[in-house]
Amino acid sequence: MMIKKCSLSDVEELAQLNKQLIEDEKSDNTMTLEQLKIRMRDFLESEYNAYFFMEEDCIAGYALVRHTSKPLYLRQFFIARNFRRQGKGRAALKLLQEELKTDKVDIEVLSWNMAAIKFWESCGFVERSRYMRLENSESALRQ
């Protein structure tokens, strides 16, 4: 596996992979592919860098990292469906850490995404906080 830093010319591919990530993690994000392209372009034009994980000539996954955070913030990490359960996620994470020259990374994981939680824990990540949301303040106030 190899790592390749993405450029603005990779926005289309990144948006398609991001759409798959949203589907797989059962996110409530309803953005269209066109909206995801715009968002990905905005990320790359600001404080984020994206990286493809390459297996021969195929994109096995990608990562989106905010470089201005200390520690670095891994906003998105995705391994394509046909590359899962083969050790590619661990290999990609190791490559990314080597590329970024860091052993300290922050992530967020959706609380219902048990497969991702188990993966990150198996890589040595530990829970440090809980990110919570109130969506229906009317019903919460009535109780």
N, C-alpha and C positions, 0 to 999 in steps of 0.2 A: 504494500500500500504506500502511496505517496500523497503529499499534501501540496495543494496549489492555491496561492492567494488569488482571489477573484477580483475582477475589475467591473466597471459599469457595463461592459459588454456581456457579462454573465447574468444580468438581472432577470432575464426571461427564465433561464434554467433555475436560478435561485427561487424565484416566485413559484414555479411548478413544484419544486421540492418542499417549499414552505407550505403549499396547499396540502400536500400529502402528510406533512407533519401535523397540521391542524386536524385533518381527518383522523389520523391514527391516535392522537392524544384525546380525541373527542372534545376538542376545544369549542367554546361557544363563539369563537371568532367567525363572523359571517362574510368576511371580505371576499370579493371576487378575485379572480386571477389578475385582472387589470389593476385592481386596487392594491393587491399584493406586490405587483411590479413597481408601482409608484412608491409604496412603503419601503420596499427593498432598496430602490434607488435613493430614497431619502436617508436610509440607514448608511449606505455606502458613501454618500456625500457629506456625512457628519462624522460622528466619533466611532463608527463601527467599521470593522473589516470582516469580510467573509472568506471562507476557505473551503475548497472542494477536497474531499478525500477520494483519491483516484485508485482504482483497481484496474491495472493495465490501461485501457482506453475508456473505461466506464467510470462514471461518477457513482461512487458507492455511498456518498452522503455529503453533508456540509455542516459548517458551524458558522455562527454569527457572533462576534465578540466585540464588546465595548472596551476599547483600549484606554479610555480615560479613567476607568474605575480602578481603585486599589482596594482589594485585589481585582484582577480582571473579571468582567462579568460575561459569562457565556449565556447569551440570550436565547439562542436556538442551536440545537444539536440534533442531527437527523441522520440515521443510517437507512438507506433504501431497503424496502421490504425483502427483495431477493438477496440481500447481503446480511440479513440478520441471523442470529444464532450460530455465527461462525467465528466469533471473536473479533469481528471487524469494528464494533463499537469501542472496545477496549484499545485496539490498535490505533484507531482514529484519535481517541482521547490522548493517548501517549504521544502520537505525532504532533498533535496540536500543542501539548504542553512543551514539547521540544522546540517547536517553531516559535512559540511565544516566550520561551525561556522563563517559565514559571512553574511552581508547584502548588500555587494557591489560586483557586478559581471559585467564584460564586455562581450559583445557578438557582433557578426557580423551577419547581415541578408542580403540575396540577395535582391536587390532593387525591383525585380519583384515578390517577394514572399509575396503578400499582406496579406494572411492568417497568416503567421508567424509574420509579422510586427504588425498586429492588436493584435495577441496573446501577444507578448512581451510588447506592449504599455499597454494592459489591465492589465499586471502584474506590471506596474509601471516603465518600462524601458523608457528612453528618448534618443532621437538622440543626439549624441555628435560630430560626424564627418561623413564625406563621404569618402568612399574608392572608388577610380575611376580607370579605366583602359583604356589605349589607345591600340587598337589592330591593327589598320591599319594606321600606321604613314604616309604612302605614300599619301593616300587620304586626310589626315588632313593637310599635308604640302602644297598641291595644292590649298587649299581654301584661 
